[in-house]
C-alpha cells in the first residue's frame, strides 16, 4: 500500500510499505520490481527514489503521483475528445517504447496502472506497478503466463512464447476503452472471455463507435492484431496518423464514454474513492527531525499506524523548526493503514 511522504527538502514522495510476512513466496516479484525500477528513468514512469529496510518491513520510496487514476479523471471531465485520447496514448507509447528499448517488458499494462502526475488539467500520465515486469535476456521471448484478464495478449493465453509485443496489445485494449468506455472483451465466464481474446474477437459496435474516426479504429486494429509478428510496435504506433498526424477528431464524446466507464468499471474505480480525494484530505502528519518526531491526527490519536512498527522511538513534541500544520477538515474518510504524510529530515533514516 502507498503512504504519502514529505521530506524536509520540500519534495513530496510516496512510501510503499511492504510487510516482509506478505513477501513470503513473492520475493522474486518484489526483487524484480526493484531491479526494474532502479534501471529506468522516464518522465512518464513512476520513479524509485530510494529503498529502506527494517527487520519486519521493506519501504520503497517512490515518486509521488497525486493526480488519480486515468478513468477517474476522464469521468470527472466535462469535455473529452479523440484528440485527448490520442495524447494520452502517445504518452503511454513513449514510455513503453523506452522500456522496450531498455529490454524491459511491462506485461501488466492496464488503466489502473496509469496515473496522473498531479491534479492539474494538463498533467502528464505516469505508468506504475512493475511487479510483473520482465527484463528480456539474450532471447526475445518469454513464456511465463501473467497479466490481467481482459488486457492480456492472445499468445499469453495460448501459453506460447511471447515478446514485448504483449505490451502493444495491451495499449490497443486501453485505447479501445478510452474511445468507447467499455472493454473489447467481456464475459462473466473466464473461459468464454479467454476464447474471445484468443480469437481476437472484438468489434467496433454501433452506436458507440459511430462518431469515432476510421483512423482511430485502424490504429487500434493494428495494435490488437492477433499475430504478434504483424502487430504494431511502439515505433510504428507512434508514427500512425492518429498519434503523429491530425486524424484524431475533436468532437466531444464525454457523455457516452463516461457513462460506459461508470457502468463497466465501477467495481475498480469506486472501490475506495479516488487517490486525489485521499491526498486532498490531510489524514496524518508525521514530522521527523534529528531530535524528535511528532504525529498529529485529526482524531488526536497518537498511535503509530501498524505498517510502521519498526521506526525509532517517538517523542511527541513538535520541533521548534517545524512548519505550521495546515488546517484539517472536520470530517475525514477512513484512513488506510499505510496512508501518512512523512516529513523526513535529510539526516533521519528509517
FIROGU-998324 format. One line per 4 residues: number of its first residue (from 1); for each residue x, y, z of N, C-alpha, C, O. Coordinates in steps of 0.001 Angstrom, whole numbers. Each point is the difference from the previous one (the first is absolute). Layout:
BEGIN
NUM	X,Y,Z,X,Y,Z,X,Y,Z,X,Y,Z | ...;
***
This chain:
BEGIN
1	834,-1185,0,-834,1185,0,875,1244,0,1178,-51,353 | -1772,1163,-753,755,1234,-131,-253,925,1173,-1127,109,484 | 2162,546,-34,-150,1083,953,708,1200,-581,939,-140,-785 | -1393,1332,1174,546,1210,-579,1113,541,864,-94,-38,1227;
5	1128,531,-1833,1152,444,763,422,1397,-393,-40,366,-1174 | 445,413,2161,500,1345,-227,1347,140,667,79,-29,1228 | 973,178,-1990,1317,201,571,170,1469,351,-676,858,-569 | 1573,-561,1501,230,1388,390,620,795,-1125,68,1227,72;
9	385,-1907,-1111,471,694,-1192,-1166,623,-738,208,812,-901 | -1421,-1170,1258,-1178,517,-667,-503,-905,-1110,-1059,266,-568 | 1772,-1309,249,-399,-903,-1075,-965,-1055,524,301,-716,956 | -1448,632,-1587,-972,-1014,373,381,-1337,-625,343,-71,-1180;
13	-408,-969,1973,251,-1348,-502,-1069,-937,541,-756,368,900 | 691,-1559,-1439,-928,-1019,482,790,-1154,581,1104,-300,-454 | -1675,-349,1466,656,-1145,627,-853,-1244,-220,-1159,-53,413 | 1732,-923,-1054,-662,-1290,-165,500,-900,1115,1127,-495,-40;
17	-1979,289,1038,366,-752,1195,-413,-1462,-182,-1183,-302,-157 | 2162,-597,178,-269,-1411,-278,421,-856,1189,1195,-146,255 | -2156,-426,481,363,-922,1084,729,-1207,-567,-430,-585,-994 | 1537,214,1630,773,-1130,-518,-773,-1312,79,251,-926,-772;
21	-1197,853,1715,-831,-1198,78,-770,-203,-1302,-209,-1125,-454 | -209,2257,-136,-783,-73,-1233,845,-367,-1208,-529,-306,-1068 | 1847,338,1242,899,-280,-1118,334,-1478,-149,597,-416,-992 | -993,-377,1996,325,-1423,-77,-624,-610,-1252,-1213,60,-203;
25	2048,-634,-610,-460,-559,-1262,-47,1005,-1128,-212,-368,-1156 | 412,1660,1488,-52,1053,-1015,1320,759,-88,77,1065,-613 | 952,-1621,1229,1293,692,26,497,327,-1404,537,1081,-243 | -716,-2005,-658,483,214,-1370,-717,1164,-655,615,784,-723;
29	-1927,-664,973,-790,1072,-601,466,1372,463,189,900,-819 | 1,-731,2135,410,1307,513,1437,306,-384,332,1146,-303 | 527,-2167,314,1382,215,-434,42,431,-1465,811,837,-395 | -1695,-1421,-391,-66,343,-1415,-473,1437,-183,541,740,-822;
33	-1571,-343,1607,-509,1367,-84,1093,1000,346,155,1015,-678 | 603,-1300,1733,1071,903,422,1090,75,-1065,495,1081,-318 | -130,-2228,-227,1044,-25,-1030,-407,818,-1215,818,716,-578 | -2085,-826,194,-494,753,-1151,-23,1490,303,466,810,-801;
37	-1011,-449,1966,-128,1413,352,1353,683,139,143,1173,-346 | 842,-1893,847,1336,585,136,592,351,-1367,815,915,-117 | -1222,-1634,-887,618,141,-1318,-608,1115,-845,671,552,-871 | -1928,-218,1121,-700,889,-925,-131,1423,523,-66,238,1206;
41	29,694,-2140,-196,1411,311,-671,655,-1202,641,241,-1022 | -1916,40,1147,-774,575,-1102,-1074,904,575,-530,-269,1078 | 210,1324,-1780,-940,992,512,-1416,-543,176,-792,591,734 | 459,-1687,-1382,-1336,-580,123,-13,-1322,759,-942,-782,-127;
45	1992,530,920,79,-1222,801,315,366,1448,946,743,262 | -1734,-1260,672,211,277,1424,1382,-494,408,349,-1159,-226 | 435,2053,830,1400,-305,314,161,-530,1422,-731,389,911 | 1692,-1275,-743,412,-465,1325,1074,945,515,1069,118,-600;
49	-1354,562,1722,937,969,564,1034,-665,907,1183,340,-38 | -1641,-1292,853,902,-625,966,-669,-1233,588,-1184,-247,-233 | 1945,-519,990,-518,-1191,674,521,-29,1430,1184,234,245 | -2081,-525,703,394,-214,1389,-528,-1359,438,-1001,-493,-521;
53	1685,-96,1477,-407,-1314,493,95,-31,1512,998,434,576 | -2035,-944,65,15,-239,1440,-118,-1509,207,-184,-736,-970 | 287,258,2219,-101,-1454,208,-1287,-612,-540,-16,-1157,-418 | -1065,1939,429,-1289,-572,-375,-614,583,-1265,-981,-534,-516;
57	1551,1627,12,-617,676,-1129,1021,447,-1037,1181,195,290 | -1683,-41,-1502,779,576,-1090,-707,1279,-422,-1216,-1,-191 | 1964,1097,43,-571,1294,-358,574,455,-1338,1196,275,-103 | -2038,-195,-912,410,525,-1292,-401,1473,-57,-1186,327,47;
61	2171,554,-149,-259,1434,-78,-191,344,-1471,948,-21,-785 | -2190,339,425,-362,188,-1398,-308,1462,-303,-332,779,892 | 447,-433,-2145,-460,1303,-471,-1490,113,285,-759,-932,-265 | 340,2073,806,-1412,186,333,-801,360,-1249,336,935,-727;
65	-1387,-1690,502,-918,257,-1106,-1370,247,614,-598,-915,567 | 100,2131,-672,-1149,414,802,-1247,331,-805,-973,504,561 | 976,-774,-1858,-1115,440,-829,-1152,-972,-145,-1030,351,-575 | 1179,-1558,1080,-1084,-966,-67,61,-904,-1218,839,181,-883;
69	-1735,-1151,847,-20,-989,-1069,-574,573,-1288,-757,971,7 | 1136,-1594,-1100,-361,459,-1336,-1505,140,-175,-472,1060,-411 | -292,-2107,714,-1436,38,-243,-697,993,923,-980,631,-396 | 1477,-488,1616,-571,977,925,-23,1378,-640,-1017,693,10;
73	2157,-314,-565,154,1346,-549,-854,201,-1257,-561,1076,-207 | 467,-2099,-614,-821,122,-1209,-1463,192,371,-690,837,-583 | 216,-1613,1554,-1388,112,441,-272,1384,576,-1088,545,-184 | 2069,29,882,-168,1315,619,-31,1133,-1021,-534,1075,276;
77	1102,-1312,-1443,47,1048,-1020,-1401,343,-491,-928,-799,125 | 788,2000,-686,-1244,368,-655,153,-46,-1508,-986,49,-735 | 2227,-143,278,286,6,-1438,1141,-971,-256,1051,71,637 | -1273,-976,-1577,993,-1045,-274,-136,-437,-1447,-1104,-269,-473;
81	2230,198,-230,-24,-271,-1430,981,-1108,-384,789,-475,816 | -868,82,-2085,990,-916,-560,1407,564,150,948,-728,294 | -828,2037,-500,1309,642,113,569,-180,1400,1198,-235,158 | -2056,344,867,458,-230,1375,498,-1436,159,1047,-238,602;
85	-1794,-706,-1141,398,-1409,86,1308,-238,-743,858,-750,466 | -708,1387,-1617,1228,-135,-784,1209,492,783,1051,-640,-2 | -1204,1773,668,1108,548,793,358,-914,1164,1174,-166,329 | -2182,-420,287,252,-935,1100,771,-1226,-488,997,-402,600;
89	-1468,-173,-1681,639,-1206,-534,1410,301,-486,887,-845,115 | -671,2028,-653,1344,368,-457,992,-24,1157,1125,-475,-155 | -1542,991,1324,873,-17,1171,306,-1436,435,1139,-332,330 | -2165,-506,-336,195,-1401,375,945,-685,-983,887,-752,404;
93	-1079,1012,-1680,863,-593,-1024,1450,444,164,919,-810,-120 | -717,2094,394,1366,500,199,676,-704,1171,1163,-392,-88 | -1908,234,1192,565,-643,1188,284,-1479,-252,1061,-502,370 | -1994,-185,-990,174,-1433,-255,1088,-227,-1047,747,-974,86;
97	-655,1856,-1062,1074,-95,-992,1362,128,676,952,-691,-360 | -873,1584,1344,1229,153,790,325,-1304,730,1142,-459,-9 | -2154,-127,637,205,-1266,704,494,-1084,-954,935,-738,312 | -1562,655,-1455,385,-1025,-973,1429,214,-489,745,-958,-204;
101	-374,2211,19,1381,290,-404,991,-403,1088,1160,-303,-284 | -1633,302,1543,836,-406,1127,-40,-1519,223,647,-521,908 | -1402,-162,-1736,-119,-1445,157,-980,-412,1080,102,-1100,542 | -1060,1976,-219,-971,-262,1066,-1392,-135,-600,-423,832,-802;
105	-281,-1879,1194,-1394,-195,-391,-856,174,1252,240,-667,1007 | -1239,1556,-1054,-808,271,1189,-881,-1198,348,-24,-435,1152 | -691,-96,-2126,-823,-1213,114,-1305,165,773,-777,-951,84 | 515,2113,475,-1263,178,718,-529,1417,-185,-454,627,957;
109	511,-129,-2171,-540,1326,-279,-1524,-48,51,-627,-839,-647 | 43,1741,1418,-1446,91,141,-322,1380,547,889,665,531 | -2125,-217,-643,-353,1357,440,336,283,1460,366,1124,343 | -486,-2136,522,293,211,1420,1458,348,243,336,572,1036;
113	528,-909,-1973,1426,297,134,399,1292,-699,1186,314,-103 | -2171,430,-375,249,1285,-647,-557,1104,885,-1214,118,163 | 2094,684,402,-375,1031,958,411,1372,-515,969,133,-747 | -1719,883,1157,378,1370,-346,1027,513,1002,-87,-267,1198;
117	1055,1003,-1714,1092,500,841,-512,923,1102,453,-93,1141 | -1387,978,-1464,-580,905,993,-1434,327,-416,-443,-430,-1065 | -290,1186,1891,-1410,275,-307,-224,1025,-1109,-1147,219,-389 | 2175,406,-127,-168,1030,-1016,-586,-580,-1286,212,-1171,-318;
121	-942,1995,-410,-672,-457,-1215,965,-553,-1039,-327,-951,-709 | 1509,1542,618,968,-412,-1016,1059,-961,559,1080,-134,-577 | -1378,-516,1669,970,-910,623,338,-1162,-933,-831,-458,-784 | 2060,6,894,440,-1127,-822,-429,-1323,621,-328,-75,1184;
125	339,-960,-2009,-335,-1360,437,1269,-714,454,1058,143,-613 | -1177,-911,1692,1125,-748,552,-346,-1488,59,-1099,-377,406 | 2041,-453,-813,-165,-1454,96,554,-476,1333,1110,368,386 | -1881,-1182,314,423,-515,1304,-99,-1520,22,-434,-630,-965;
129	852,56,2103,-146,-1433,287,779,-879,-969,-508,-413,-1042 | 1756,136,1414,861,-828,-831,197,-1395,589,1006,-657,-269 | -1970,212,1071,137,-1294,649,83,-1178,-952,600,-1023,330 | -1198,1154,-1516,28,-1098,-966,948,264,-1158,59,-777,-953;
133	687,1881,1037,915,332,-1091,1115,-1030,-99,323,-690,967 | 244,606,-2135,1035,-1004,-248,1090,596,-871,-270,654,-1007 | 1507,-895,1417,1134,378,-827,193,-1072,-1064,98,-1188,308 | -45,1619,-1554,284,-953,-1068,1451,-440,89,892,819,224;
137	-660,-2098,-397,1363,-514,62,628,-41,-1380,-198,900,-816 | 936,-1928,573,668,-103,-1295,-999,-265,-1112,255,328,-1159 | -1396,-921,1505,-1020,-247,-1009,-1027,1103,-22,57,936,798 | -1002,-1050,-1719,-1029,1015,-149,-1347,-467,526,-987,727,-112;
141	923,-1937,687,-1286,-544,398,8,-411,1462,1045,-281,586 | -2255,255,-10,-204,-463,1368,-1149,-986,-27,-707,-108,-1002 | 515,-608,2093,-1027,-1041,-23,-896,-7,1228,-988,-734,10 | 1282,1511,1026,-791,-31,1229,-1349,671,-211,-65,1156,-418;
145	-1013,-1881,705,-1335,573,-127,-222,1017,1112,145,-318,1180 | -496,1535,-1560,-237,1044,994,-813,1105,-652,-273,-33,-1199 | -115,1026,2020,-778,1109,-524,-1393,11,586,-325,-806,872 | -506,1731,-1357,-1351,166,502,-1000,-426,-1070,67,499,-1123;
149	-1000,-1413,1438,-996,-424,-988,-702,1215,-605,-341,945,711 | 135,-976,-1989,-622,1118,-693,1014,870,-708,-327,658,-988 | 1571,-646,1485,1053,816,-604,1152,-854,-523,914,510,-649 | -959,-1791,929,1107,-886,-349,-105,-431,-1464,-1099,-201,-516;
153	2234,63,-139,50,-327,-1423,-338,-1472,-254,190,-838,881 | -691,520,-2079,-384,-1383,-321,1130,-1002,175,-227,-1119,462 | 1448,1515,-830,1104,-958,83,331,-379,1439,536,-1080,250 | -851,1956,692,221,-321,1412,-1013,-1047,446,355,-980,656;
157	-1626,1195,-1019,-1039,-966,355,233,-1341,-677,-333,-1050,550 | 901,1091,-1735,280,-1240,-729,1230,-710,540,381,-1061,-496 | 242,1649,1517,1197,-554,634,1126,-210,-1013,754,-971,60 | -674,1917,-987,1090,-7,-967,1082,964,460,-289,936,745;
161	1515,-1143,-1168,1035,995,294,-424,1356,-563,-574,77,-1087 | 858,984,1829,-444,1323,-440,1100,1027,213,1020,-276,631 | -1249,1459,-1170,1010,1054,27,-617,1305,478,-1106,12,541 | 1824,1085,-741,-490,1319,393,-1252,405,-767,-636,999,335;
165	277,-1769,-1365,-1230,271,-743,-1234,-104,889,-1049,551,-332 | 1166,-1262,1474,-1153,-112,908,-385,1364,561,-1180,259,236 | 2156,613,-21,-296,1340,502,-766,815,-1039,-883,784,348 | 1219,-969,-1609,-665,743,-1074,-1464,-417,-105,-872,834,-244;
169	605,-2132,429,-1384,-470,38,-754,700,1134,-1107,497,-206 | 1693,-456,1381,-658,617,1155,-287,1476,-246,-1051,501,401 | 1968,197,-1051,-221,1413,-325,-1185,137,-954,-779,947,102 | 647,-1894,-1029,-1151,6,-896,-1307,-159,753,-984,675,-303;
173	971,-1571,1290,-1199,-198,822,-335,1280,762,-1162,399,68 | 2175,239,501,-215,1242,742,-531,1085,-929,-922,727,370 | 1486,-604,-1568,-468,995,-969,-1457,-261,-374,-787,935,-143 | 436,-2198,-13,-1387,-376,-307,-934,534,1086,-1010,640,-292;
177	1362,-912,1539,-849,423,1118,-85,1520,80,-1061,547,301 | 2163,134,-567,12,1462,77,-968,642,-985,-430,1135,207 | 82,-1848,-1272,-855,580,-1033,-1459,-436,78,-849,553,-698 | 552,-1544,1546,-1402,-426,113,-450,-178,1445,-1194,76,288;
181	2140,-314,627,-350,-131,1409,-247,-1418,467,-271,-225,1179 | 360,-737,-2085,-189,-1401,396,1103,-850,-627,602,412,-992 | -327,-1592,1554,1102,-832,-508,-380,-743,-1271,-1176,-289,-223 | 2159,-20,-611,-278,-741,-1234,-383,-1454,244,-662,-624,-829;
185	1082,90,1971,-310,-1390,346,-646,-17,1376,508,598,948 | -1644,-1297,-852,-622,-109,1317,-900,-1223,50,-765,-274,-925 | 875,-443,2013,-935,-1075,306,192,-370,1464,1125,-27,499 | -2229,-256,186,85,-406,1399,739,-1329,145,586,-288,1043;
189	-623,-500,-2088,679,-1291,-18,1403,180,-562,167,421,-1145 | 844,-740,1954,1385,207,-427,341,-786,-1259,720,497,-867 | -1226,-1707,763,301,-826,-1172,-495,657,-1281,690,-8,-1019 | -1885,575,1078,-552,679,-1175,753,1296,-281,207,370,-1156;
193	201,317,2226,799,1214,-171,1310,-329,-697,399,681,-944 | 264,-1726,1415,1280,-389,-595,-178,-442,-1454,868,237,-841 | -1994,-875,559,-272,-430,-1373,-127,1210,-925,499,-15,-1125 | -1167,1060,1606,-117,1233,-783,1374,588,-298,291,398,-1128;
197	544,-353,2158,1329,594,-161,854,-835,-941,688,543,-865 | -729,-1863,1028,798,-889,-846,-344,167,-1479,862,-138,-868 | -2130,435,593,-439,199,-1384,126,1459,-435,-264,330,-1156 | 668,544,2082,-11,1444,-272,-1385,408,-500,-142,727,-984;
201	-859,-1215,1685,-1396,175,-407,-580,1258,649,-622,-67,1060 | 832,1202,-1706,-542,1263,492,-583,780,-1171,336,-255,-1156 | -1212,1205,1464,-649,806,-1030,-48,1458,441,166,318,1178 | -394,546,-2137,-234,1415,274,-1509,222,-104,-523,391,-1044;
205	-153,-651,2152,-1457,-78,9,-669,1361,-194,460,1026,501 | -1563,-1061,-1249,-889,1156,-88,-929,-39,1219,-347,-1089,457 | -66,2240,82,292,1356,-488,1262,615,618,348,1143,-295 | 330,-1909,1152,1086,567,804,1194,435,-847,738,906,388;
209	-549,-1536,-1523,1149,310,-845,-380,804,-1243,849,259,-852 | -2098,131,746,-451,716,-1196,709,1335,-192,239,425,-1130 | 96,235,2236,625,1321,-85,1520,-50,131,649,1039,116 | -88,-2228,-135,1456,-162,119,601,-148,-1402,-571,-663,-866;
213	1706,1279,662,623,32,-1323,472,-1380,-455,332,-862,813 | -312,678,-2123,549,-1235,-566,1480,-136,336,511,-1109,154 | 174,2244,-42,1424,-18,335,224,-603,1380,928,-784,199 | -1783,1154,756,113,-551,1355,-239,-1508,-10,710,-752,667;
217	-1706,322,-1422,-310,-1432,-68,1146,-781,-643,338,-1098,441 | 254,1676,-1488,1113,-670,-664,1214,-73,916,727,-994,1 | -511,2052,779,1094,37,971,-159,-1116,1025,946,-736,281 | -2149,616,273,-271,-1028,1005,146,-1397,-598,585,-888,620;
221	-1114,699,-1817,90,-1312,-652,1445,-413,-251,326,-1186,31 | 539,2169,-278,1415,-299,-250,713,-441,1273,966,-761,-59 | -1440,1238,1212,568,-413,1284,-642,-1289,508,668,-840,603 | -1966,694,-852,-711,-1202,437,-34,-1031,-1127,-1033,-610,-278;
225	2161,436,-347,197,-1011,-1034,353,-1320,673,916,-65,820 | -1650,-981,-1173,201,-1300,639,1424,-518,-174,587,-535,940 | -40,690,-2126,1348,-484,-298,1029,1008,505,82,1102,-542 | 709,-1446,1568,966,967,547,1045,449,-1019,581,1077,139;
229	-342,-1895,-1159,971,371,-1031,-542,1121,-888,773,777,-561 | -2083,-692,434,-630,1038,-822,-452,1198,840,-330,1057,-539 | 320,-1232,1844,-467,1056,907,928,1208,-54,1213,-146,-151 | -1789,1339,274,794,1223,57,979,-51,1170,-338,-477,1083;
233	1537,966,-1308,929,282,1095,-317,1395,534,-823,712,-575 | 1465,-323,1659,-197,1352,524,450,1046,-1013,-667,1019,-180 | 1783,-1263,-476,493,936,-1015,-1011,174,-1125,-255,1121,-441 | -312,-2210,-18,-994,81,-1067,-1252,732,472,-573,803,-737;
237	155,-1084,1962,-1190,661,543,223,1504,150,-898,797,-272 | 2091,-419,704,315,1421,167,20,739,-1331,-196,1215,-36 | 427,-1927,-1048,42,622,-1325,-1371,18,-681,-150,592,-1068 | -846,-1235,1675,-1330,-69,-610,-647,1388,-19,191,776,936;
241	-949,-453,-1982,-635,1331,-99,-887,363,1182,-146,1178,328 | -451,-2189,321,-863,311,1143,813,509,1185,-536,693,865 | 1814,-1027,-818,894,467,1054,861,1158,-491,78,1039,656 | 557,-1211,-1789,965,982,-503,-629,1043,-916,589,1057,-228;
245	-1773,-1341,-297,-635,908,-942,-1175,749,599,-16,312,1191 | -974,-26,-2037,-1135,814,435,-1333,-694,-256,-1016,657,-226 | 1027,-1981,262,-1231,-737,-309,-895,-232,1218,-1150,-412,-152 | 1656,669,1346,-824,-153,1210,-1023,1127,53,360,1175,-82;
249	-1619,-1527,216,-1075,987,-33,-91,787,1302,457,-440,1055 | -1062,1622,-1168,-144,886,1165,-1441,64,501,-337,881,792 | -507,-1792,-1238,-1386,-25,451,-74,-504,1433,699,-942,375 | -1552,1575,420,-148,-389,1405,-720,-1350,105,-1149,-133,-420;
253	1831,-852,978,-590,-1337,182,-126,-345,1488,-179,-1160,370 | 277,2195,474,62,-240,1447,-1242,-694,539,112,-936,792 | -1290,1379,-1209,-1230,-542,573,-94,-1506,-203,-272,-746,942 | 497,305,-2170,-99,-1427,-300,1100,-805,685,-268,-1047,590;
257	1509,1537,-670,1135,-731,566,-94,-83,1519,198,-1069,578 | -500,2194,71,-53,11,1467,-1148,-868,513,134,-653,1035 | -1257,640,-1749,-1126,-845,406,398,-1474,-28,-317,-754,920 | 1008,355,-1972,432,-1389,-115,1089,-343,1015,34,-1115,522;
261	850,2064,-243,1043,-243,1001,-607,-215,1373,423,-890,739 | -1418,1704,-392,-675,-181,1291,-663,-1375,66,30,-671,1031 | -616,276,-2126,-728,-1265,-41,928,-1203,51,-286,-979,691 | 1386,1045,-1411,853,-1173,-191,1192,-94,937,583,-1072,158;
265	-212,2195,469,1190,-22,846,-282,486,1412,915,418,708 | -2185,-472,-292,-370,484,1328,696,-768,1100,412,598,994 | -266,-1917,-1141,585,-820,1064,1432,397,289,429,-9,1154 | 314,358,-2194,1408,343,215,166,1458,359,823,341,851;
269	-1598,533,-1492,227,1431,193,-489,494,1352,720,707,704 | -1945,-1078,-342,-572,590,1202,134,-905,1222,-845,22,895 | 1911,-815,-866,157,-937,1118,296,729,1301,-509,-421,1039 | 1288,1472,-1032,290,742,1227,11,1497,-238,350,761,902;
273	-725,-317,-2097,128,1417,-304,1330,272,-669,932,-799,89 | -856,1933,-758,1193,284,-798,1197,344,858,-134,456,1135 | 1326,-686,-1709,1246,341,678,47,1495,273,528,439,1022 | -1089,343,-1950,-10,1453,195,-709,374,1291,459,869,741;
277	-1594,-1538,-472,-760,308,1204,811,-315,1243,14,789,945 | 667,-1939,-932,790,-389,1162,1137,979,231,333,327,1140 | 261,140,-2239,1115,924,138,-496,1357,466,658,670,796 | -1846,-258,-1302,-532,1301,361,-263,117,1491,137,1085,565;
281	-512,-2184,86,-213,5,1436,1313,-292,721,634,-1025,-250 | -240,1902,1118,1239,-193,761,-329,-920,1166,-364,460,1082 | 493,-1750,-1308,-461,-975,975,972,-169,1150,-419,-112,1152 | 1689,91,-1442,985,-231,1044,1286,712,-338,511,-136,-1112;
285	24,896,2057,1243,732,-220,1074,-540,923,-217,-142,1203 | 1355,-152,-1760,1103,-526,796,1233,824,-277,524,-21,-1113 | -47,755,2122,1188,810,-164,1176,-678,687,-81,-364,1173 | 1158,200,-1899,1201,-594,556,1118,1027,-20,136,763,-957;
289	655,-745,2004,1211,810,-3,1089,-819,672,-247,-1133,414 | 1407,1668,-302,1085,-751,629,-266,-192,1486,586,-886,621 | -1459,1702,-43,-201,-73,1442,-1362,-527,413,-123,-619,1057 | -901,851,-1864,-1329,-410,447,-934,-208,-1177,243,465,-1113;
293	-1321,-1183,1401,-1013,-301,-994,-1347,326,609,-219,-218,1192 | -675,734,-2000,-1354,244,491,-1009,-588,-969,77,236,-1206 | -1009,-991,1725,-1117,-473,-812,-1225,790,419,-298,122,1188 | -409,413,-2172,-1206,765,297,-1121,-477,-908,109,109,-1222;
297	-1190,-639,1799,-1139,-448,-783,-1224,804,417,-58,488,1129 | -923,-342,-2022,-1200,757,331,-716,-535,1227,-601,761,758 | 666,-2077,-562,-669,-602,1145,771,217,1297,-468,-367,1078 | 1658,968,-1190,902,225,1129,571,-1297,538,651,-17,1045;
301	-895,-1071,-1762,628,-1260,373,1453,16,-427,308,355,-1138 | 584,-731,2030,1422,46,-306,591,-1395,-184,1204,-199,162 | -2054,-756,-500,504,-1359,-203,674,-113,-1357,-427,612,-979 | 1477,-1400,942,749,-192,-1238,-722,-1008,-882,-363,-1075,477;
305	145,1389,-1743,-652,-958,-895,750,-1327,-16,1229,-22,78 | -1964,-1083,-180,624,-1325,112,1020,-303,-1082,823,-899,171 | -856,1637,-1301,952,-313,-1064,1392,512,309,938,-307,-735 | -771,1090,1815,1309,559,312,440,-348,1421,359,895,765;
309	-379,-2166,-403,330,-370,1375,1477,103,310,380,-13,1170 | 463,116,-2183,1434,-97,237,723,1339,-54,1230,41,-29 | -1987,1055,16,642,1303,12,622,260,1369,-388,-635,981 | 1348,1561,-896,602,321,1288,-1044,491,994,-1084,422,-405;
313	1397,-470,1720,-937,485,1011,-397,1444,-276,802,794,-491 | -2060,-464,815,-527,1320,-316,-58,886,1240,-292,-478,1096 | 571,1764,-1270,-284,973,1052,-1031,949,-569,203,581,-1067 | -1312,-421,1775,-1133,706,-562,54,1496,297,-816,535,751;
317	1795,119,-1357,94,1449,110,503,543,-1315,943,-530,-588 | -1584,1597,130,408,587,-1269,1362,658,126,228,756,944 | 693,-1026,-1880,1258,740,-12,-269,1483,-190,-957,391,-668 | 1801,415,1254,-197,1441,-77,1,494,-1435,-650,995,-324;
321	1386,-1697,-540,129,448,-1380,-1087,-551,-914,-5,273,-1200 | -931,-1063,1779,-1011,-618,-844,-937,1040,-584,-317,988,662 | -124,-1192,-1876,-968,917,-588,-1341,-146,690,-278,-1031,614 | -554,2053,-712,-1315,-62,619,-859,-1011,-735,121,-177,-1212;
325	-988,-482,1963,-842,-1016,-598,-1108,648,-817,-556,1016,417 | 225,-1583,-1571,-1114,528,-774,-1310,-330,692,-72,-965,760 | -982,1764,-1017,-1293,-287,618,-537,-1331,-486,165,-362,-1165 | -805,-360,2062,-538,-1309,-336,-1514,82,-141,-642,724,761;
329	57,-1440,-1704,-1446,0,-155,-663,-643,1207,596,-863,644 | -1847,1280,-322,-672,-530,1190,-311,-1481,-84,-22,-681,1026 | -217,170,-2211,-289,-1429,-137,903,-600,-1059,274,625,-1025 | 178,-1823,1275,968,-633,-886,-432,-1420,-326,-674,-641,807;
333	1053,141,-1980,-294,-1395,-331,870,-928,819,998,440,571 | -1352,-1727,-496,843,-954,735,1421,3,-540,225,126,-1204 | 714,-264,2103,1419,43,-364,537,-1391,-308,21,-862,879 | 417,629,-2123,686,-1260,-286,1232,-125,880,614,1015,330;
337	-235,-2220,61,1089,-190,965,1285,718,-342,698,465,901 | -363,-359,-2173,1305,542,-365,-71,1411,-556,991,492,-539 | -2158,189,655,-96,1326,-589,434,1050,1004,-732,289,947 | 1886,273,-1133,548,1009,893,689,1078,-797,331,-171,-1174;
341	-123,1291,1847,915,984,-537,1273,-75,834,-59,124,1224 | 1201,-324,-1862,1266,-95,706,838,1221,-314,188,348,-1166 | 310,296,2188,950,1082,-221,1336,-478,534,210,-27,1213 | 674,-342,-2082,1239,-649,392,1162,951,-187,184,555,-1083;
345	600,-363,2129,1155,876,-124,1082,-669,-819,5,-1221,-161 | 891,2007,-346,1034,-540,-876,928,-948,741,692,-800,-628 | -666,875,1963,889,-873,768,-740,-1134,683,621,-908,552 | -1947,956,-587,-770,-1063,647,-10,-1233,-880,114,96,-1222;
349	-251,-1250,1845,-73,-1236,-778,-1091,-880,559,-350,90,1177 | -183,-942,-2031,-1048,-929,420,630,-1321,403,-708,-929,388;
***
